[in-house]
């Protein structure tokens, strides 16, 4: 094994403890090595041409940056590099969004080490990685079968990526002003997003929007909706 080149993994997560834990898991695999760690989307984009990873493992919650936007930015300049997205949020909502943005797979942070390594190797082999449950759900969807399960936020998958980001920030208690500052957008633009979200989720007023957003952040995003 000593003469065989290891596949290089670039880790992107805004929590140092998480990165260190992932690094331990990855370097325990004799065929993998960690070539760099980034705490933000900007840092990731700077590191990419320097470390030339074979695969990128990125969180979808990166502080001020939407991880889905990072995936899209990587794809603009790196069409073929495998990207494995991971998150605390339920795959029923985020897996399809991650794939649409350009990721090659999606795995939840609660997955065990064996599954994480399996996912990394699968995207390195040019395949798409999803959990068996998510694969079955997507196959049912493609075959025309619709989920009949009810959810208090079943319409949430009608939100655009940016609307979902604003919705999540509302649920974390940020004001319109703070959301605007964090996303580098005007307050008027954020108010427009809020109006669109209320309409799509059939919410009557600002209080209902806040309650729904808090529910999503605290409960809904961690609970399967199908």
C-alpha positions in Angstrom: 0.0 0.0 0.0 2.9 2.3 0.6 3.6 2.8 -3.1 -0.1 3.6 -4.0 -1.1 7.2 -4.1 -3.8 8.2 -1.6 -6.9 10.1 -2.6 -6.8 13.6 -1.2 -9.9 14.9 0.7 -10.6 18.6 1.3 -12.7 19.1 4.4 -15.1 22.1 4.6 -16.9 22.8 7.9 -17.0 25.9 10.1 -16.5 23.9 13.3 -13.0 22.9 14.2 -14.0 20.0 16.3 -16.1 18.5 13.5 -13.2 18.9 11.0 -10.8 17.2 13.4 -13.2 14.3 14.0 -13.7 13.9 10.3 -9.9 14.0 9.7 -9.4 11.2 12.2 -12.0 9.0 10.4 -10.6 9.7 7.0 -6.9 9.3 7.8 -7.7 5.9 9.4 -8.5 4.7 5.9 -5.2 3.7 4.2 -6.4 4.9 0.8 -7.3 8.4 1.9 -5.6 11.5 3.2 -6.7 15.0 4.2 -5.0 17.6 2.0 -6.6 20.6 3.6 -9.3 22.1 5.9 -11.5 25.1 5.3 -13.8 26.9 7.7 -15.7 28.9 5.1 -16.7 28.9 1.5 -14.2 31.6 0.7 -11.4 29.6 2.3 -12.4 26.6 0.4 -12.2 28.4 -3.0 -8.8 29.7 -2.1 -7.5 26.3 -1.1 -8.8 24.4 -4.1 -6.1 25.3 -6.6 -3.4 24.9 -4.0 -4.2 21.5 -2.6 -5.9 20.0 -5.7 -8.1 17.5 -3.8 -9.6 14.4 -5.4 -12.8 14.9 -3.5 -14.5 17.6 -1.4 -16.5 16.9 1.7 -18.5 20.0 2.6 -21.1 20.9 5.2 -24.2 22.7 3.9 -24.2 25.1 6.9 -21.1 27.3 6.8 -21.9 30.3 9.0 -22.6 33.2 6.7 -22.5 31.1 3.5 -25.0 28.7 2.1 -23.2 25.4 1.4 -25.4 24.9 -1.7 -24.0 28.1 -3.1 -20.5 26.8 -2.5 -21.2 23.7 -4.4 -22.5 25.8 -7.3 -19.4 28.0 -7.2 -17.1 25.0 -7.2 -18.9 23.6 -10.2 -18.3 26.8 -12.2 -14.6 26.1 -12.2 -14.2 22.5 -11.3 -16.7 20.5 -13.4 -15.5 17.0 -12.6 -14.3 17.0 -9.0 -16.5 14.8 -6.7 -18.3 16.7 -4.0 -20.0 14.9 -1.1 -22.3 17.2 0.9 -23.3 16.5 4.5 -25.5 18.2 7.0 -27.6 17.8 10.2 -30.7 18.5 8.1 -32.8 15.7 6.9 -31.9 14.3 3.5 -35.6 14.2 2.4 -35.3 17.9 1.7 -31.6 18.7 1.2 -30.3 15.6 -0.7 -32.1 16.6 -3.9 -31.1 20.2 -3.5 -27.5 19.2 -3.1 -27.6 17.0 -6.2 -29.3 19.8 -8.2 -26.6 22.2 -7.1 -23.9 19.8 -8.4 -23.0 17.6 -5.6 -22.3 13.9 -6.2 -23.8 12.7 -3.0 -25.4 13.6 0.3 -24.9 12.1 3.7 -26.2 13.1 7.1 -23.9 14.0 9.9 -25.4 11.3 12.1 -24.1 8.6 9.8 -21.4 6.3 11.2 -17.8 6.2 10.1 -18.2 3.2 7.9 -21.1 4.8 5.9 -19.1 8.1 5.6 -16.1 6.3 4.1 -18.4 4.2 1.9 -19.9 7.5 0.6 -16.5 9.1 0.0 -15.3 6.0 -2.0 -18.5 5.9 -4.0 -18.3 9.5 -5.2 -14.6 9.0 -5.9 -15.6 6.0 -8.1 -17.8 8.4 -10.1 -21.1 7.2 -8.6 -23.8 9.1 -6.8 -24.2 8.4 -3.0 -27.5 8.6 -1.2 -28.8 6.5 1.7 -30.9 3.5 0.7 -34.0 5.2 2.0 -33.4 8.3 0.0 -32.6 6.3 -3.1 -35.9 4.4 -2.8 -37.8 7.7 -2.3 -36.3 9.2 -5.4 -37.0 6.1 -7.4 -40.6 6.2 -6.3 -40.8 9.9 -7.3 -39.3 9.2 -10.7 -41.8 6.3 -11.2 -44.7 8.7 -10.6 -45.6 7.6 -7.1 -46.3 10.5 -4.8 -45.6 10.6 -1.1 -48.9 10.6 0.8 -47.5 11.3 4.2 -48.6 14.6 5.9 -46.2 17.1 7.2 -46.8 20.5 8.9 -44.3 21.9 6.4 -44.8 19.7 3.5 -44.7 22.7 1.1 -41.2 23.6 2.2 -39.7 21.9 -0.8 -41.3 24.5 -3.0 -38.9 27.2 -1.6 -35.9 28.2 -3.7 -32.5 27.7 -2.2 -32.3 31.4 -1.2 -35.8 31.4 0.3 -34.9 28.3 2.3 -31.7 30.0 3.6 -33.7 33.1 4.6 -36.3 30.9 6.3 -33.6 29.1 8.3 -32.1 32.4 9.4 -35.5 33.6 10.5 -35.8 30.4 12.6 -32.5 31.1 14.2 -33.9 34.4 15.5 -32.2 36.9 13.1 -34.0 40.1 12.2 -34.6 41.3 8.7 -31.7 43.7 9.1 -29.3 41.1 10.3 -30.3 38.6 7.6 -29.7 41.4 5.0 -26.3 42.1 6.5 -25.3 38.4 6.6 -26.4 37.7 3.0 -25.2 41.0 1.7 -28.6 41.9 0.4 -30.9 44.9 1.0 -33.6 44.8 3.6 -36.2 45.3 0.9 -35.0 42.1 -0.9 -35.2 40.2 2.4 -38.8 41.4 2.9 -39.6 40.2 -0.6 -38.2 36.8 0.2 -40.3 36.8 3.4 -43.4 37.6 1.4 -42.7 34.8 -1.1 -42.1 32.3 1.8 -45.4 33.2 3.5 -47.2 32.7 0.2 -45.6 29.4 -0.6 -46.1 28.0 2.9 -49.6 29.4 3.2 -48.7 31.4 6.3 -51.0 34.3 7.3 -48.6 36.8 9.0 -45.1 37.5 10.3 -45.8 35.7 13.6 -46.9 32.5 11.7 -43.8 32.8 9.6 -41.6 33.0 12.7 -43.2 30.1 14.4 -42.9 27.9 11.3 -39.3 28.9 10.9 -38.4 28.1 14.5 -40.2 24.8 14.2 -38.2 24.0 11.0 -34.9 24.8 12.6 -35.6 23.2 16.0 -37.7 20.2 14.9 -38.8 19.9 11.3 -35.3 19.8 9.7 -34.3 16.9 11.9 -37.5 14.9 11.4 -38.3 12.9 8.3 -41.2 14.3 6.5 -42.0 11.4 4.3 
